[in-house]
């Protein structure tokens, strides 16, 4: 990425958000702006809440509930 570029950070799953936060840090260290954070699966283990709390626009395609059941999300309604 080039300095000043707008970037989306994508990962397969979001659990605690650790790998997403590492990727975000690397992108921001290069002078880019993270405009979207995406994952295929949100395991609802605190990571997505922390991303939102820090002001990142996070969305996932699927979410696991507390029973482990998988649900399709409506992008834009999270």
N, C-alpha and C positions, 0 to 999 in steps of 0.2 A: 504493500500500500504506500501511497505517497502522502507526505505531510499535508494536512488539511482535507484529506479525502474523507467522505462519509462511508462508514463501513457497517455491515451487518455481521454479527458474530453468531455462528450456528454450531450446535452440538447435538448429538443423538439423544441424550437424556439430560435432565436437570434433576439432581437429587439435592445435594447441599449447595450446589452452584460453584464448587471449587474450581473445576476445569473451565467453566465459563468466566469466572473472575480472573483466572490466569490469562486467558485469551484476551479479555477486555483490557487488562493491564498492558499486555504486549502491544496491542493495537494503539492504545492511548499513549504509550511510551514513544511510539513512532510519530506522534503528532496528529493522529487521525481521530475523527469523532465517531463514536459508536452511536448509531441512530436506531438500531433494532437488535434485540437479542432473541434468538429463536432456538427451540428444541423440538424434536419429534415427540418426545415423551416427557411430561412433567410428573415426577413421582410425588410431588407435594410433601417434600421432606424439609422445607424451609428455604431452599435455594431461590425459588421463584418469588417468594415473599421478600427476601433480602434484595434481590435484583430490583424489584419494584420500589422498595423502601429507599434504595440508593438513587432512584430516578431513572432507571433504565426501562425502555419499552420492551417488555418481555412477553412473548407469546409462544404457545406450543400447539401442536396438532392434536395430541392426545394427552389425557390426564388420568392418573390412577387415583382412585378414591381410597379411603382408609381400609376398605375390604380387599383392596388389590384389584378391583374391577376397573377395566379400561373404558374410558369414554372419549368420544370425539368432541373436540372443542369447536366453538364458533370463533374463528379468527376475527379479532376486532372487538369481541365482547368480554375479553378477560380483563 
